[in-house]
Amino acid sequence: MTTGWTVRAGMIATMLALALALTMPAGASWPNPFASQAHMVALRSGAPAAPGQWVTERRNIREDFRRFHGQDVERIDAVAVMSDCDNRNASAEAWYGRIRFLSD
């Protein structure tokens, strides 16, 4: 089976996509329509309240994986950060600051 992901033997290729959604309400979740191993979660909804201003998001990634994938994750092997609006035939610009993973 081809998944589009390169995985090591015994590694489970699952993904959690945290999104800033224009039309879905904050907190909504849905399966990714293009990748069965991925799940989407809307962190914010609608246009930015203050365009051009930095925002901070905090998530309990371990709890998110339990909730959406039924997995108790002890280790993260990879993190991808991206901006994507190609399904809307549009363009976007995004800036990312420091990403930190903190213990409970």
C-alpha positions in Angstrom: 0.0 0.0 0.0 1.4 3.4 -0.9 0.6 6.2 1.6 2.8 9.0 0.2 4.7 8.9 3.5 8.1 7.2 4.0 7.9 5.2 7.2 10.3 2.9 9.2 9.3 -0.7 9.9 6.9 -0.6 12.9 6.3 3.1 12.7 2.7 4.3 12.5 2.3 7.2 10.0 -0.4 9.3 11.4 -0.8 13.1 11.3 -2.7 15.8 13.2 -3.2 19.0 11.2 -4.0 22.1 13.3 -5.7 24.6 11.0 -6.7 28.2 11.0 -10.0 27.7 9.2 -12.1 30.3 7.4 -15.4 28.5 7.4 -15.2 25.8 10.1 -15.9 26.9 13.7 -13.0 26.9 16.1 -12.7 23.5 17.8 -14.3 21.6 14.9 -12.6 18.5 13.6 -12.8 16.4 10.5 -11.0 13.7 8.6 -8.5 15.0 6.0 -10.1 14.4 2.6 -6.8 13.6 1.0 -5.0 11.4 3.5 -6.7 8.8 5.6 -4.0 8.8 8.3 -4.5 12.6 8.9 -7.1 14.4 11.0 -7.8 18.2 10.9 -8.6 20.4 13.9 -9.6 24.1 13.6 -7.8 26.3 16.1 -9.3 29.5 14.9 -12.1 30.5 12.6 -12.7 33.3 10.1 -10.4 36.1 9.1 -7.7 37.1 11.6 -9.0 39.6 14.2 -5.8 41.6 13.9 -4.1 40.9 10.5 -0.3 41.2 10.7 -0.2 40.5 14.5 1.5 37.4 16.0 -0.8 34.8 17.7 0.2 32.0 20.0 -1.4 28.6 20.0 -1.1 26.0 22.7 -2.2 22.4 22.3 -1.8 19.2 24.2 -0.6 17.1 21.3 -0.5 13.9 23.2 -4.2 14.3 24.2 -5.1 15.3 20.6 -3.5 12.1 19.3 -5.5 10.0 21.9 -8.7 11.7 20.9 -8.4 11.6 17.1 -6.2 8.6 16.5 -6.7 6.5 19.6 -2.9 6.5 20.2 -0.8 7.3 23.2 2.1 9.1 21.6 5.3 9.1 23.6 7.6 10.4 20.8 7.2 12.7 17.8 9.4 11.7 14.9 8.7 14.7 12.6 6.9 18.0 12.5 5.8 19.8 9.3 4.7 23.5 9.3 3.0 24.7 6.2 0.5 27.2 4.7 -1.9 25.7 2.2 -4.7 27.3 0.3 -4.3 25.7 -3.1 -7.8 24.0 -2.9 -9.2 27.5 -2.9 -7.1 28.5 -6.0 -5.7 31.4 -3.9 -2.4 32.4 -2.4 -1.3 33.0 1.2 1.7 34.4 3.1 2.5 33.1 6.6 5.3 33.7 9.0 6.2 31.2 11.7 7.9 31.8 15.0 9.6 29.5 17.4 7.8 26.2 17.9 8.3 24.5 21.3 7.2 21.2 22.7 6.8 21.4 26.5 6.2 18.6 29.0 3.1 18.7 31.2 
